[in-house]
Amino acid sequence: MTRYLVTGGTGHLGRHVVDQLRARAGHEVRVLSRREGAGTHRGDLRTGEGIADAVAGIDVVVHCAMGRDHATETRTLVEALRAEAGDAHLVFVSIQGIEQIPFFYYRAKLAAERVVESSGIPFTTLRTVQFHSLIASLFDGQRPLPVLFAPAFSVQPIDEADVARLLVDAARRPAAGRLDPVAGPVVQTLRSLAEDHAAVRGWRRPIVPLRLPGRIFRGYRAGHNLVPENAYPGSTYREYLESLVEEGPRRVS
Ligand SMILES: NC(=O)c1ccc[n+]([C@@H]2O[C@H](COP(=O)([O-])OP(=O)(O)OC[C@H]3O[C@@H](n4cnc5c(N)ncnc54)[C@H](OP(=O)(O)O)[C@@H]3O)[C@@H](O)[C@H]2O)c1
């Protein structure tokens, strides 16, 4: 029996990892959450509370949690693994373009990635790109506006269920270090994604391109967030959104 722990197992990505791991019989799948009853183990990577208990005797950790201080949280996890589960395999999800795009969230991800990769713990890191759920919240957050703003660059979004598939696959294999980065099936401008979004939601409103000065925007414009050479043949953004309309919103506890 393999014992898995999914940190962030209540989030957009992590809940798919949990469901996919649980679909295979004969494993223990622990889910870390700060909230009582939301997972199987309550713990907080920021304070360290409950983490030793959650990792005790674990074989594989799929680390999907990301809070306000990702490097510190990840160090807490690594130290607990060293103390409680010496040989565990740590599977880490990272983001494409974090060296080139100086977004604060990416700086935090880069720092956490370095904690994992210098930890001495057997690890597998998968860099990926913007999830479909993130694109959906970017546009749904503008529901009250009379227009739909679309940043003037391209993305290659991926279904988080597809990322979960890749992480579960990695979790079932020996630690492999840094994997090739992966992105979604198509590179699309955010304008064309906004058009898809408006069409599926039945919105009729002008789409307004958003151009901002600065290095972050230039990094996206230069395509550092894309991986056209490794496009995962999963669902497109439009297919994802249409499936949500048919099935109702995906559950995130
Ligand atoms: N969203 C994207 O487009 C995207 C793209 C590429 C990579 N990623 C990476 O994929 C991972 C998952 O992203 P997501 O969008 O699925 O995240 P999410 O939905 O925002 O979920 C975040 C998770 O982190 C947990 N968490 C936060 N602070 C914590 C703490 N101090 N201690 C323990 N758990 C904590 C939360 O659990 P509770 O609230 O239950 O405690 C929650 O399950 C992240 O590492 C993110 O950087 C995301």
The ligand as a Tripos MOL2 file, in Angstrom:
@<TRIPOS>MOLECULE
LIG
   48    52     1     0     0
SMALL
NO_CHARGES

@<TRIPOS>ATOM
      1 N1         -3.9820   28.5520  -10.7700 N.am      1 LIG1
      2 C1         -3.1580   28.4380  -11.8020 C.2       1 LIG1
      3 O1         -3.4290   28.9080  -12.9240 O.2       1 LIG1
      4 C2         -1.8450   27.7010  -11.6150 C.ar      1 LIG1
      5 C3         -0.9880   27.5190  -12.7050 C.ar      1 LIG1
      6 C4          0.2100   26.8000  -12.5280 C.ar      1 LIG1
      7 C5          0.5400   26.2950  -11.2720 C.ar      1 LIG1
      8 N2         -0.3170   26.5260  -10.2350 N.ar      1 LIG1
      9 C6          0.0490   25.9930   -8.9190 C.3       1 LIG1
     10 O2         -0.8140   24.9100   -8.6100 O.3       1 LIG1
     11 C7         -1.0000   24.8490   -7.1860 C.3       1 LIG1
     12 C8         -2.4850   24.7860   -6.8920 C.3       1 LIG1
     13 O3         -3.1160   25.9470   -7.4090 O.3       1 LIG1
     14 P1         -4.7040   26.1160   -7.2430 P.3       1 LIG1
     15 O4         -5.1110   27.2110   -8.1570 O.co2     1 LIG1
     16 O5         -5.3530   24.7700   -7.3010 O.co2     1 LIG1
     17 O6         -4.7660   26.6560   -5.7310 O.3       1 LIG1
     18 P2         -6.0580   27.0570   -4.8730 P.3       1 LIG1
     19 O7         -7.3070   26.5700   -5.5120 O.co2     1 LIG1
     20 O8         -5.9090   28.5130   -4.5570 O.co2     1 LIG1
     21 O9         -5.8380   26.2300   -3.5380 O.3       1 LIG1
     22 C9         -4.8100   26.5780   -2.6360 C.3       1 LIG1
     23 C10        -4.6960   25.4410   -1.6360 C.3       1 LIG1
     24 O10        -3.6200   25.7430   -0.7440 O.3       1 LIG1
     25 C11        -4.0140   25.3790    0.5520 C.3       1 LIG1
     26 N3         -3.2780   26.2320    1.4890 N.ar      1 LIG1
     27 C12        -3.0850   27.5850    1.3980 C.ar      1 LIG1
     28 N4         -2.3540   28.0200    2.4410 N.ar      1 LIG1
     29 C13        -2.0610   26.9270    3.1880 C.ar      1 LIG1
     30 C14        -1.3290   26.7360    4.3890 C.ar      1 LIG1
     31 N5         -0.7480   27.7760    5.0460 N.pl3     1 LIG1
     32 N6         -1.2400   25.4850    4.8950 N.ar      1 LIG1
     33 C15        -1.8210   24.4270    4.2620 C.ar      1 LIG1
     34 N7         -2.5270   24.5520    3.1180 N.ar      1 LIG1
     35 C16        -2.6540   25.7820    2.5920 C.ar      1 LIG1
     36 C17        -5.5210   25.5990    0.6100 C.3       1 LIG1
     37 O11        -6.0880   24.6880    1.5440 O.3       1 LIG1
     38 P3         -7.1640   25.0850    2.7160 P.3       1 LIG1
     39 O12        -7.7640   26.4080    2.3360 O.co2     1 LIG1
     40 O13        -8.1560   23.9450    2.6810 O.co2     1 LIG1
     41 O14        -6.3370   25.1100    3.9520 O.co2     1 LIG1
     42 C18        -5.9430   25.2360   -0.8090 C.3       1 LIG1
     43 O15        -6.2850   23.8530   -0.9070 O.3       1 LIG1
     44 C19        -0.2720   26.0690   -6.6120 C.3       1 LIG1
     45 O16         1.0160   25.6810   -6.1980 O.3       1 LIG1
     46 C20        -0.1570   27.0040   -7.7950 C.3       1 LIG1
     47 O17         0.9340   27.8820   -7.7280 O.3       1 LIG1
     48 C21        -1.4950   27.1850  -10.3720 C.ar      1 LIG1
@<TRIPOS>BOND
     1     1     2 1
     2     2     3 2
     3     2     4 1
     4     4     5 ar
     5     4    48 ar
     6     5     6 ar
     7     6     7 ar
     8     7     8 ar
     9     8     9 1
    10     8    48 ar
    11     9    10 1
    12     9    46 1
    13    10    11 1
    14    11    12 1
    15    11    44 1
    16    12    13 1
    17    13    14 1
    18    14    15 2
    19    14    16 1
    20    14    17 1
    21    17    18 1
    22    18    19 2
    23    18    20 1
    24    18    21 1
    25    21    22 1
    26    22    23 1
    27    23    24 1
    28    23    42 1
    29    24    25 1
    30    25    26 1
    31    25    36 1
    32    26    27 ar
    33    26    35 ar
    34    27    28 ar
    35    28    29 ar
    36    29    30 ar
    37    29    35 ar
    38    30    31 1
    39    30    32 ar
    40    32    33 ar
    41    33    34 ar
    42    34    35 ar
    43    36    37 1
    44    36    42 1
    45    37    38 1
    46    38    39 2
    47    38    40 1
    48    38    41 1
    49    42    43 1
    50    44    45 1
    51    44    46 1
    52    46    47 1
@<TRIPOS>SUBSTRUCTURE
     1 LIG1         1 GROUP 0 **** ****
